[in-house]
Amino acid sequence: MTAAERPLPRGVVTRYAIGSIGTGGFATLPGLVLVYYLTDTLGVAALAAGLVVTLAKVWDVVIDPWIGARSDRALLETGTRRKWMLLGGALLPVGFILTFAVPAGIGPVASGVWVAIAFLATATAFSVFQVPYLALPAELTGGYDERTRLLTWRVVVLTFAILAFGAGGPEIRGAFADEHVGYLVMAIVAGIAIGAGMLVASTTAARGAVAASAPDVPDSADVLDSADASRRSPLEGYREGFAALRRSRPFRTLLTAFLLQALATGGMLAGAQYIATWVLRSEDAVTLLFVALIAPALLCAPLWAVLARRIGKERGFALASIVFALAAASLVGLLWAPGVWVYLPVGIAGAAYAGMQSLPMAMLPDVISHDRAQHGIDRAGTFTGVWTAGETTGMALGATLLTIVLASTGYLESTGAEFVGQGPAAITGIVLSFSALPAVLVALSLVALARYPLRKSDVDVSHVPVSSASVG
């Protein structure tokens, strides 16, 4: 067995995976309930609600490359990314709780402004954690299959978190007669859990100076980067991000595919509550939809890892995407025959979703290490900053596409317990946003994925193992 194949300690794999309680919770719960909270509790117009969510995500896109460059600088100067992760994990629960703490009785405009400011602060804290968190796998191990193991267990926890937050959040909200109180209690419970998961994962980052000799990084490059780090302007982070996109074809193709799929899943996530309410005619159906989606994903994530070892991550990723697209397309049938049959294709999509999450995430550190080997510089934070910006863009615009469809098909907003009906055009828009639109987007992602050039032989090279001190 080569050094590149040295197994990571189970404790490191476990603690790193626990971070996905935080990332899964934040990615799921706002995407599931925030637009609905704005339109159907606070009375904010659909387009304005989409704008609130989009502004916070656009801000993330702006700051993620900068955070990535700062994270790389911190690694070179102090030998650790841990401080950034701790800061994000500590601040996020505060912003998350404030997002759903809008006082009852204030108008829709003031409510929208409140949520916009609080959610922007929350999204900033999330990026401060997420960008260095995603940079760690390239530093923790150089093994092609070992990275798959690390990221597979991360996705197992991620899918569990999606299930817990996606099903549990609405249940907590629904346990209170007052919607404002329900959302606030939901936010307190979820915010504490999200922050705790992030703080646990931060212990896998290097403790200090030992990480400055990170694997695969030539000493000369470290010296040069350390000398230049203090002179870099904030714009340098963006320049480095664009430079990474220009020079790395594997990164461009993988990011394009992942962005399109984030757009698809973001739209479906935001639309689930509307499907439950207006198509299946049951508020409880949103919980069942999440169970149908995530339970198969939880079971199938390790199976995708086994398949990837046999046929390669890129082929496994393509297969998962095809299955997901076909399952999503079949949901168009809700237009003519809404009913319990919906849970079968949603379950198939969930099984495929596990591969669509774990395999590209396992391919990202391969891309980073390949670039490091080709160019002799360590820019893991820069790569993950751009990656997080792309993922954020996809998830945000997915929800935005939904609100555009809702507005264009005549969706009627409401406040509190007020009841309104929806016309046939609005129902059609909801169904197509949940089915045909994501299927088309995932199909387009396969065009980009077909150009991904890396195989195991390109990235599974001799690697200097990280000492135990550097993995917490």
Summary of the structure (lengths in Angstrom):
residues: 472
radius of gyration: 21.5
end to end distance: 24.3
largest distance: 66.7
contacts: 1829
relative contact order: 0.18
helix: 81%
strand: 0%
